[in-house]
């Protein structure tokens, strides 16, 4: 994956269709919940009241495994994209997207927006949106 060239106006080429951008943006915004659900799936047990739940056989282990596989793809995509962002910007961009925290003031606002756009672009490419 080639990175776009940098010009006088900042990074160019990180353009995505609107729906793709929003999908990747919401994935990174929802990352803390996804990560918590991914980690809790192994230890959580379903509530049973002792009564049969359905007439047919169920496979709760397969359902948990399938859900965990879907969540692991999302967790992996966000973590891989974060590793591609320079470390001094990755934390600030991540906190801004997940918690709404303002960007730190040790870099220009456009620098933060460029790295935020790069992160969202990389997540969209990794996920294949």
JOJOSUL-V851298 format. One record per helix or strand of 3 or more residues. SS is the DSSP state (helix for helix, strand for strand). FROM is the first residue (numbers start at 1). LEN is the number of residues. If there is no record, write none. Layout:
ss: (SS | SS)
from: (FROM | FROM)
len: (LEN | LEN)
This chain:
ss: (helix | helix | helix | helix | helix)
from: (18 | 31 | 60 | 87 | 109)
len: (12 | 10 | 25 | 13 | 19)
